[in-house]
Amino acid sequence: MKFTLAAHGTRGDVEPCAAVGLELLRRGHDVRMAVPPNLISFVESAGLAAVAYGPDSEQQLDEDFFGNFWKVQNPVSLIRAGKEYITRGWAEMSRTLTSLADGADLVLTGAIYQEVGGNVAEYYDIPLVALHPFPVRVNGHLVPMLPSALIRSGVSVIWWLHWRMTKEAEDAQRRELGLPKAIGPAPQRMIERGALEIQAYDELCFPGQPSGLVDGPSSAH
């Protein structure tokens, strides 16, 4: 089978996906991987071929928006400031992944820029898998570390804010791919499309989590 893996972020985001890629390769599958340009050499040193995907993730961490994100802010101001930061390179990422996933049987993404991968998987009508090495979703056993007031029908306000920041770029991507306009945040759409979300948390960091748990239509722990 042919697998396309798209992982953005720092090494902590990319390495779990690379580990999955190596296991797939060991089992004889064709593995194609897209990662930030600053982590291509790391992935290649592990034995995987990779192409540049999105902006340099280390440079992103040095920007003011990242440092100020967790400060209490007016939601409207937060959306305005986050649009350019979060969607920079979105169109190029979409084109890179669309080319890389041509002929693939499945697209697997990390926790960041899942919308890009999800739209490409929808375009090719192939399965989408999202790998979460740290909690970003409610799963019935572990709630993301957010005040309960931010949790609304299983989709937190923070995901709604993220969707508002990325909506313009995602709408443009979907238009280019010939897909209908998205009408809700990515987690909601992933559930509706039946995507698999693998919540793989280290026992050392999150002790007591049950193994082999499938929680909800789109989550596997």
Buried (B, 14 or more C-beta within 10 A) or exposed (E): EBBBBBBBBBBEBBBBBBBBBBEBBEEEBEBBBBBBBBBBEBBBEBEBEBBBBBBBBEEBEEEEEEEEBEEEEEEEEBBEBBBEBBBBBBBEBBBBBBEBBEEBBBBBBBBBBBBBBBBBBBBBEBBBBBBBBBBBBBBEBBBBEBEEEBBEEBBBBBBBBBBBBBBEBBEBBBEBBEBEEBEEBBBBBBBEBEBBBBBBBEEEEEEEBEEEEEBEEBBBB
